[in-house]
């Protein structure tokens, strides 16, 4: 699995985690919208420098907002929609403490729509009649030696009522 895909899946996991922290799905259905925000959230994790295989410890400080809504449509079907946006700064230090360190900024965005979703025990969508998800991830950083890293990733997945899936993942990277 590519680092970029892991990042996108991490954003989706964060979205699912925030949903799990929210009131039960039935409560969301009776309240058509919930918004969650975070400010100056600090996260530290191990990854690689974008466009390379250099392992680093990354520390981010970010702000974000998630909005989730369940709506009953006029024909009786249920539609779940959500968006997630996160922006912040990062510092990346090689695991062995040597070499170039990087710092910069990043932005992640994800949006989805699901028709007649079925929710799992932790509030995550486990199936739906239709499902569409689109996400972007951008990062720009400068190395302690003046070098530049830049990455832009887009992904999209769609599933129709008969289970046919279309998807793409496009990554543009420069190091």
N, C-alpha and C positions, 0 to 999 in steps of 0.2 A: 504494500500500500504506500502511495506517495505521501510525502509530508504534507502537501497541499490538501490532499483528500482527508488526511487525519485532522487537519485544522478545520475543514468544513464540517466533518463529522463531530469534532469537538464542539463547534458552535451549535450544531443540532442537539448534541447531548446536553449542552447548557440550557438550550430551549426546553428540552424535555425535563431537565432538573428543575427549572423554574416552574414548569407546569406541575411537577410533583409536589412542589412546596405550596402550590395554590390550593384553595378549597377544593373539595371533591368535584368531579366533573358535573354532577347533577346541580351543584350550586352554580357552576359556570353557566350551565344551560339556562338557569333562571335569571342570571345576571349576564347580559349579552357581551360584556367586555371587561377585561382585566388588563391593567398595564403595570409592569414591574420595571423599576429603574435601579441602577447601581452607579455609584460615583466613587472614583479613586479606588477601585477594586484592584488589589495586588494579587497576581498569580505568578508562581514560579514552576517551571517544568523543564524537562529535557527534550530537545529536538535537534534539528540540524540547521545550519545556515542555509537559507533559501538558495536553490540552484546548485548546492554542493552536498557533500556527504560529511561535512565537518560537524561533529557533535558538539553541542553547546548547552549551557544552562541559560534559559531565557527567563527574564523577569519582566512582566508587563504591569503597567498601571493604566486602567481604562475606565471609561464611562460607557453605559449602554442602556438600552430600553428594549423591552419586549412587550408586544401587545398581542393578546389572544382573545378571540371572539367566537362564540357559537351562535348561529342564527337558524331559526326554523323558517324555511322558505314557504311561499304560498302553497305549493303542491304537497307540502308535508315533509319533504326531504330536509336533512340537517346539513348545514355547511359550517365547517370549522376553518378559521383563517388565523394566521399568525405572522408576525414580522419580528425580526430581531436585528438590532444594529448595535455594533460595538466599535468604539474608536479609542485609540490610546497610543502610548509610547512603549518602547521596549529597550532592553539592554541584553546583549547576548555575549556570553563569555565561554571560551573553549573549556571543555570538561577538564583538560589537563592544566588549565591556567596559563598556557603559553599562547603566543601568536596574537592575531588581530582580534580586537573586541569590536562589536557593532552596536550602534544605537540608532533609533529612528522612530517611525510611527507606522501604524497599521489601521485598517478599517475592515470590518467584516459585516456583511448584510445577508439575511436570509428571509425569504417569504414563502409561505405555503398556503394551499387551499385543499381541503379534503371534503368530499361529499359523503354523507352518511358514515362518519367515522365510528370505529369501534375502539374503545379505550382500554388499555391494560391496567393492571392494579396500581401502577405508579403514575398514572395519568398520561402515559404515552399513547399515541395512535398506533394500533397494531394492524389495522386493516381499514379499508375504505372502498366505496364504489369507484371513486376517482380520486386521484391524488396528484398534485402538481407542486414541485418545490424548485425554487431558483435561488442561487446564492452567488455572492462575489466575495473575493478576499484580495486586499491590496496591502503591500508592505513596501516601504522604502527606508533604507538604512545606509549609514555611512560608517566605514571601518576606521579604526584608530590610525590606519596608514593612509586615509583619504580615499580608499576604494569605495565603490557604491554597489549596493545590492538592491534589486527591484523585482517585484513579482506581482503579477495580476492573474488571478484564477477565477474562472466562471464555471458554474455547473448548473445543470437542469435535469430534472427527471419528471416524467409524466406517466401516469398509469390510467388507462381508460376502463370502462365498466366490464369489459371482457378479459381484462388482465394483461393486455398488450402494454409493454413498457417501452418508452423512448427516453434516451438519456444521452448527455454529452458532458465531457469535462475538457475544458481548454485552459492551458496554463502557458503564460508568457513570462519568461524568466531571464534576468540578466545579472551576472555577478562579475 
